Amino acid sequence: MGELRRAAEQVRKEIEAAQLDKARFSVAEKETQEFNMENGEFSLYRTLFDKELSVSVFHNQRTGASGTNRLDDEAIKETVASAVSSAESSVADEAYDIAPKQESQKFEVGVYEPDMDRLFERTKELAEDIKNQFPKIQVMQLIVSHEKHHELYWNTNGTEFERFAGAYHVMVEFSANDGENTTSIDETDFYMKDLEQPLIELAGMKRQFADAEKQLCVRPMEGKFEGTIVLTPGCLGGFLSAICRSFVSGNVVLEKTSIWLDKLEGQVADPRITITFDPMQEGIVDYERYTRDGFVSEPFDLIRDGVLKSFLLPLYVANKSGMKPAKNLSRAVVMKAGDTPYEDMIKGIKKGLLLCGFSAGQPGTNGEISAVAKNSFLIEDGMVTDAVNEVMIAGNLAEMLNHVVAVSKETVSDGTSILPYLAVDGVVVSGKS
C-alpha cells in the first residue's frame, strides 16, 4: 500500500510540473493466488503480482494517454512525458474532457482477503464431483484463483477514489469422451464473492457438463427451417454483447451507423425485455465503482419494458453527440427474468433449436447476423432431442428482440451477468443442403 501511495504522489508531481489543463490517472496493484489442476492432480500453486499505471492528459483541447506496468520514478516520469507527447501530436477537439469533481470515496468490493485453505478444499471437491457425476467429462485444465486489486484514482478537478476489490475465479477447460468419440474443447469460467456453495452448483456448470456428454452422439441436420431458437444464458450474453456493439456503443453513435440512433425513449424491443447494467447488484462480481472518466458509477437501464433508455457512451462521445454519458461502463449486464418456466418454454416449441453457443463475425450495421451454432440441440414437438452439428443460424438482432416467444423464470449468474433463457422466433436454421 505504501508503494502505491508513493507512486500516486509522484505521478501527481509530474502532472503538476507539466502545467496541463486537465489530467487523470489510476495506479493499481494486483495479487493473484492460483491453484492449477491437470488430469485430476494439483500441478501448480503460485502467486502473481502485477502493477499498472494509466495516465491521460488534456491540453489545448488535445488529449494523449500512456501506461506502464512499472511504478518506479523513472517509469512514472517517462509515462507522463509519453502522454504529453501523444497529446501534442493529436487533433484538437473541444469534446475531450474529464468528469467534474466528485466526492472523494473509498470503495470495498467483494472479498479482499481470501480463504485459500477453503478454496483448496472446494477445488478438490469440484474435481471429485465432476469425476463422480459426469464420468465422461475429461478436464484438461482447472484453474481456481483469488484476485485482489487495490487502486488509486485522481484527476485535476479534485476527485480522489480508492478501491479495494477481490473475488474468486474458476476456469474449467474440458471435453467429453466415451472411449470412441470426443467432443470439441469447451470452457466455463465464473467469478464469485464467497465459497458457501460447492463450485459445481454454480454458473450452470452441471447443465454444461451434461450437454457436453450428450454431444458425444450428434447428427448433422438436413435442410433448413424458420423457427424458434432458445438462447441459453451463456449464449444470450454473447448476443447481448453483439447488440450493444451494433446499436448502442460509442463507436456506432460516433459514426452514426446505429439504427437506434433516433430511438431513445422509443420502443425497440418486446415489453418483456428489460436490460440493466448494475455492477452493484447482488450476485454480480464487478469491480467498477467509478468510470475511467471520473464519475461515480450508478446502475441504469439500457432497455426498460422494451423502451430504449440509454446508450453506452463514454464522456467524449457523449459530448460529441450531445447525449448523456452512461452511468457506468461495466460489463455487469442483468436481464429481468420472465414468467415462463424453462420446461414450459421448451414444451411450447414445435420445431426449434436450443442454442448453447455460437461463432459469428461482426453483425451488419442493420443488425443482420449469420452464425455457426455450437453445442446445440434440436427441439422437436416440445422436447430437446438430438445434438446437432454443421448448423447455421441467420437473423436480425433488432428483429429478434421484437420476436420474443418467452423469457424464462430461471436465471444463471456467472458473476459478471445474470441472464435468463430467451426464446425468439423468425430465425432461419440451416443444416446440410
C-alpha positions in Angstrom: 0.0 0.0 0.0 2.9 2.3 0.8 4.4 1.9 -2.7 1.1 2.6 -4.3 0.6 5.9 -2.5 4.2 6.9 -3.1 3.7 6.2 -6.8 0.5 8.2 -6.9 2.1 11.2 -5.3 4.9 11.0 -7.8 2.5 10.9 -10.7 0.7 14.0 -9.3 4.0 15.9 -9.1 4.9 15.0 -12.7 1.5 16.1 -13.9 1.6 19.4 -12.0 5.0 20.1 -13.3 3.8 19.7 -16.9 1.2 22.5 -16.3 -1.6 20.8 -18.2 -5.2 22.0 -18.5 -6.5 18.7 -17.1 -5.4 15.2 -16.4 -6.4 11.9 -14.7 -4.5 8.8 -13.7 -5.0 5.5 -12.0 -2.3 3.4 -10.3 -3.0 -0.1 -9.2 -1.5 -3.3 -7.9 -3.0 -6.8 -8.3 -2.2 -10.0 -6.5 -3.5 -13.4 -7.8 -3.2 -16.6 -5.8 -3.9 -19.6 -8.1 -4.3 -23.4 -8.0 -3.9 -25.4 -11.2 -5.0 -29.0 -11.7 -4.3 -31.2 -14.7 -5.7 -34.7 -15.1 -7.2 -34.6 -11.7 -3.9 -33.7 -9.8 -2.7 -30.4 -8.4 0.1 -29.3 -10.7 0.8 -25.8 -9.6 0.3 -23.2 -6.8 1.6 -19.8 -7.5 1.2 -16.1 -6.5 1.4 -13.5 -9.2 1.9 -9.8 -8.7 1.1 -7.1 -11.2 1.3 -3.3 -11.3 -0.3 -0.8 -13.6 -0.2 2.9 -14.2 -2.5 4.6 -16.7 -2.3 8.4 -17.4 -4.5 10.6 -19.6 -3.7 14.2 -20.2 -5.7 17.1 -21.8 -4.2 20.3 -23.0 -5.2 22.9 -25.6 -8.2 20.7 -26.4 -5.9 17.8 -27.3 -5.6 14.5 -25.4 -3.0 11.8 -25.0 -2.6 8.7 -23.0 0.1 6.3 -21.9 0.6 3.4 -19.5 3.2 1.1 -17.9 3.5 -1.9 -15.6 6.3 -0.2 -13.6 5.9 2.2 -10.7 9.5 3.4 -10.2 10.2 7.1 -10.5 11.8 6.8 -13.9 8.9 4.8 -15.4 6.4 7.4 -14.0 8.3 10.3 -15.5 8.5 8.5 -18.9 4.8 7.6 -18.8 3.6 11.1 -18.1 6.0 12.5 -20.7 4.7 10.0 -23.3 1.1 11.0 -22.6 2.0 14.7 -23.0 3.9 13.9 -26.3 0.9 12.0 -27.5 -1.4 14.9 -26.8 0.8 17.4 -28.6 0.5 15.3 -31.8 -3.2 14.7 -31.6 -6.0 16.6 -33.3 -7.8 19.3 -31.2 -11.3 18.6 -30.2 -13.4 20.5 -27.6 -15.3 17.4 -26.7 -12.3 16.0 -24.8 -12.9 16.4 -21.0 -12.9 14.7 -17.6 -15.8 14.5 -15.1 -16.4 17.4 -12.8 -15.3 16.9 -9.2 -16.9 14.0 -7.4 -17.0 13.4 -3.7 -13.8 11.5 -2.7 -14.6 8.0 -1.7 -13.1 4.7 -0.7 -14.8 1.6 -2.1 -14.6 -2.0 -0.8 -15.8 -4.6 -3.2 -16.2 -8.4 -2.8 -13.8 -10.3 -0.7 -10.4 -8.7 -0.5 -8.6 -11.3 1.7 -9.1 -14.9 0.6 -9.6 -18.1 2.5 -7.1 -20.2 0.4 -7.5 -23.3 2.6 -11.2 -23.3 1.9 -10.6 -22.6 -1.8 -8.2 -25.6 -1.9 -10.9 -27.8 -0.4 -13.6 -26.5 -2.8 -11.2 -27.2 -5.7 -10.6 -30.8 -4.7 -14.4 -31.2 -4.1 -15.1 -29.9 -7.6 -12.7 -32.3 -9.2 -14.3 -35.2 -7.4 -17.8 -34.0 -8.2 -17.0 -33.9 -11.9 -15.5 -37.3 -11.8 -18.4 -38.9 -9.9 -21.3 -37.1 -11.5 -20.0 -36.7 -15.1 -17.7 -39.7 -15.8 -17.5 -38.9 -19.5 -16.1 -35.4 -18.9 -12.4 -35.0 -19.2 -10.9 -32.0 -17.5 -7.9 -30.8 -19.4 -7.2 -27.8 -17.1 -8.8 -26.5 -13.9 -7.6 -23.1 -12.6 -9.1 -21.7 -9.4 -7.8 -18.4 -8.1 -8.4 -15.4 -6.0 -7.7 -12.0 -7.5 -7.1 -8.9 -5.3 -7.0 -5.3 -6.6 -6.0 -2.1 -4.9 -6.3 1.1 -7.0 -6.0 4.8 -6.5 -7.6 7.2 -8.9 -7.1 11.0 -9.2 -7.9 13.8 -11.5 -7.1 17.5 -11.7 -10.7 18.5 -10.8 -10.0 17.3 -7.3 -11.6 13.8 -7.5 -9.9 11.1 -5.5 -11.0 7.5 -5.3 -9.6 4.4 -3.6 -10.8 0.9 -4.4 -10.1 -2.4 -2.6 -11.6 -5.3 -4.6 -11.4 -9.1 -4.6 -13.1 -12.2 -5.9 -12.7 -15.9 -6.5 -12.4 -17.1 -10.1 -12.9 -20.6 -11.6 -12.0 -21.7 -15.1 -12.5 -25.3 -16.4 -11.4 -26.4 -19.8 -13.0 -29.7 -20.7 -14.3 -32.1 -23.3 -16.4 -35.3 -23.3 -15.1 -38.7 -24.2 -16.7 -42.1 -24.2 -13.8 -44.1 -25.4 -14.6 -43.8 -29.0 -15.8 -40.3 -29.6 -14.5 -37.0 -28.3 -16.3 -33.6 -28.3 -14.6 -30.3 -29.1 -12.9 -28.5 -26.2 -15.3 -26.3 -24.2 -14.7 -23.9 -21.3 -16.6 -22.5 -18.4 -15.5 -19.7 -16.2 -17.1 -17.6 -13.5 -16.5 -15.3 -10.5 -17.9 -15.5 -7.0 -17.7 -13.5 -3.8 -17.7 -16.4 -1.3 -17.2 -20.1 -1.0 -20.5 -21.0 0.6 -21.7 -23.4 -2.1 -20.0 -26.4 -3.9 -18.5 -25.0 -7.0 -20.3 -27.5 -9.3 -23.6 -25.9 -8.3 -22.6 -22.5 -9.7 -23.0 -20.8 -13.0 -25.0 -23.6 -14.7 -21.9 -25.8 -14.8 -23.9 -29.0 -14.3 -26.0 -28.4 -17.4 -22.9 -27.5 -19.4 -21.3 -30.8 -18.5 -24.5 -32.8 -19.2 -24.8 -31.1 -22.6 -21.2 -31.9 -23.4 -21.9 -35.6 -22.7 -24.9 -35.5 -25.0 -22.7 -34.0 -27.7 -20.9 -37.3 -28.0 -23.7 -38.5 -30.2 -24.6 -35.9 -32.8 -26.4 -35.9 -36.1 -26.0 -33.5 -39.0 -29.2 -31.6 -39.5 -30.7 -31.8 -43.0 -32.4 -28.9 -44.8 -33.5 -25.7 -43.1 -36.4 -24.1 -41.4 -37.5 -20.8 -40.0 -38.5 -21.2 -36.4 -37.8 -20.6 -32.7 -34.4 -20.7 -31.1 -33.8 -20.8 -27.3 -30.7 -18.9 -26.2 -29.1 -20.3 -23.0 -28.0 -17.7 -20.5 -24.3 -18.1 -21.6 -25.3 -17.8 -25.3 -27.6 -14.8 -24.6 -24.6 -13.0 -23.1 -22.9 -13.2 -26.5 -25.9 -11.9 -28.3 -26.4 -9.0 -26.0 -22.8 -8.1 -26.4 -23.3 -8.1 -30.2 -26.4 -5.9 -29.8 -24.5 -3.4 -27.7 -21.7 -3.2 -30.2 -24.1 -2.8 -33.1 -26.7 -0.4 -31.7 -25.6 1.5 -28.5 -21.8 1.6 -28.3 -19.8 4.8 -28.6 -18.4 3.8 -31.9 -21.7 3.4 -33.7 -23.1 6.6 -32.2 -19.9 8.5 -33.2 -20.1 7.1 -36.7 -23.9 7.5 -36.9 -24.3 3.9 -38.1 -26.7 2.7 -35.3 -30.2 2.0 -36.4 -31.3 3.0 -32.9 -29.7 6.5 -33.1 -33.1 8.2 -33.1 -34.9 5.6 -30.9 -34.1 7.0 -27.4 -37.2 6.7 -25.3 -38.8 4.7 -28.1 -39.9 1.1 -28.3 -37.0 -1.1 -29.6 -37.9 -4.5 -28.1 -40.7 -6.6 -26.7 -42.2 -5.2 -23.5 -40.9 -8.2 -21.6 -37.3 -7.1 -22.2 -35.5 -5.1 -19.5 -31.7 -5.0 -19.6 -29.8 -3.3 -16.8 -26.1 -2.6 -16.2 -25.6 -2.8 -12.5 -22.1 -3.6 -11.0 -23.6 -3.3 -7.5 -26.3 -5.9 -7.9 -26.2 -8.9 -5.6 -24.7 -11.9 -7.5 -22.5 -9.7 -9.6 -18.8 -9.6 -9.2 -17.7 -6.4 -10.9 -15.0 -4.1 -9.7 -16.3 -0.9 -11.3 -17.3 1.7 -8.7 -16.2 4.7 -10.9 -15.7 5.2 -14.6 -12.5 6.0 -16.3 -13.8 9.5 -17.0 -14.2 10.0 -13.2 -17.9 9.6 -12.5 -19.2 7.6 -9.6 -20.8 4.5 -11.1 -24.6 4.1 -10.8 -27.0 1.4 -12.1 -29.0 2.2 -15.2 -31.5 0.6 -17.6 -30.3 0.2 -21.1 -33.8 -1.1 -22.1 -36.8 -0.9 -19.8 -40.0 -2.7 -20.7 -38.8 -2.7 -24.3 -38.1 1.1 -24.4 -34.5 2.3 -25.1 -33.4 4.4 -22.1 -29.7 4.9 -22.7 -26.6 4.5 -24.9 -23.3 3.1 -23.7 -21.3 6.3 -24.1 -18.1 7.5 -22.5 -17.8 11.2 -21.8 -16.1 12.1 -25.1 -18.7 10.5 -27.3 -21.5 12.0 -25.1 -20.0 15.5 -25.5 -19.5 14.9 -29.2 -23.1 13.6 -29.8 -24.9 15.9 -27.4 -26.2 12.8 -25.4 -25.6 11.8 -21.8 -22.7 9.6 -20.8 -23.6 6.1 -19.5 -23.9 6.0 -15.7 -21.4 3.1 -15.7 -19.4 1.3 -18.3 -19.1 -2.1 -16.6 -19.8 -5.5 -18.1 -22.4 -6.2 -15.4 -25.4 -6.9 -17.5 -28.7 -8.1 -16.0 -31.8 -9.1 -17.9 -35.1 -9.2 -16.0 -36.5 -12.7 -15.6 -39.8 -13.6 -17.2 -42.7 -15.7 -16.0 -42.3 -18.8 -18.1 -40.5 -21.9 -16.6 -37.8 -23.2 -18.8 -39.5 -26.6 -19.2 -42.8 -24.9 -20.3 -40.8 -22.7 -22.8 -39.4 -25.9 -24.4 -42.8 -27.6 -24.4 -44.4 -24.8 -26.4 -42.0 -25.2 -29.3 -43.0 -27.4 -32.3 -39.6 -27.2 -34.0 -36.6 -25.2 -33.0 -33.1 -25.1 -31.7 -31.6 -24.9 -28.2 -28.6 -22.7 -28.9 -25.9 -23.2 -26.3 -23.1 -21.3 -28.2 -22.3 -19.6 -31.5 -19.4 -18.3 -33.5 -20.1 -15.2 -35.7 -18.4 -12.2 -37.2 -19.4 -8.6 -36.6 -23.1 -8.1 -37.4 -24.0 -5.8 -40.2 -24.9 -2.2 -39.4 -28.6 -3.1 -39.8 -28.2 -6.0 -37.3 -28.1 -8.9 -39.7 -26.1 -11.8 -38.3 -25.1 -15.2 -39.5 -23.5 -17.6 -37.1 -22.4 -21.2 -36.6 -24.3 -22.9 -33.9 -22.2 -24.7 -31.3 -23.0 -27.3 -28.7 -26.7 -27.1 -29.7 -29.7 -29.3 -29.8 -32.9 -29.7 -31.9 -36.2 -29.0 -30.2 -39.0 -31.3 -31.7 -42.6 -31.5 -30.5 -41.8 -29.8 -27.2 -38.7 -31.8 -26.4 -35.0 -31.3 -26.6 -33.8 -34.2 -28.8 -30.6 -34.7 -30.7 -27.4 -32.8 -30.5 -26.6 -31.4 -33.9 -23.6 -30.1 -35.8 -23.0 -28.3 -39.1 -25.8 -25.9 -38.3 -26.0 -22.2 -39.2 -28.4 -19.6 -37.9 -29.3 -16.3 -39.6 -31.5 -13.4 -38.5 -31.6 -9.8 -37.4 -30.6 -8.8 -33.9 -33.1 -5.9 -33.7 -36.0 -8.1 -35.0 -35.1 -10.9 -32.6 -35.8 -8.5 -29.6 -39.2 -7.9 -31.1 -40.0 -11.5 -31.8 -39.8 -12.8 -28.3 -41.7 -16.0 -27.6 -40.8 -16.3 -23.9 -38.4 -15.2 -21.2 -37.6 -17.8 -18.5 -38.2 -17.5 -14.8 -34.9 -19.2 -14.2 -31.7 -17.1 -14.4 -28.0 -18.1 -14.3 -25.2 -15.9 -12.8 -21.6 -16.2 -13.8 -20.6 -13.3 -11.5 -20.4 -10.9 -14.5 -24.0 -11.3 -15.7 -27.4 -12.5 -14.5 -29.4 -13.8 -17.5 -32.5 -15.9 -18.3 -33.2 -18.3 -21.2 -34.7 -16.3 -24.1 -36.9 -17.8 -26.9 -37.2 -15.9 -30.1 -38.8 -16.8 -33.4 -38.3 -15.9 -37.0 -34.7 -17.2 -37.1 -33.5 -19.3 -40.1 -31.8 -22.5 -39.0 -29.9 -24.3 -41.8 -28.3 -27.7 -41.9 -26.6 -29.7 -44.6 -28.0 -28.9 -48.0 
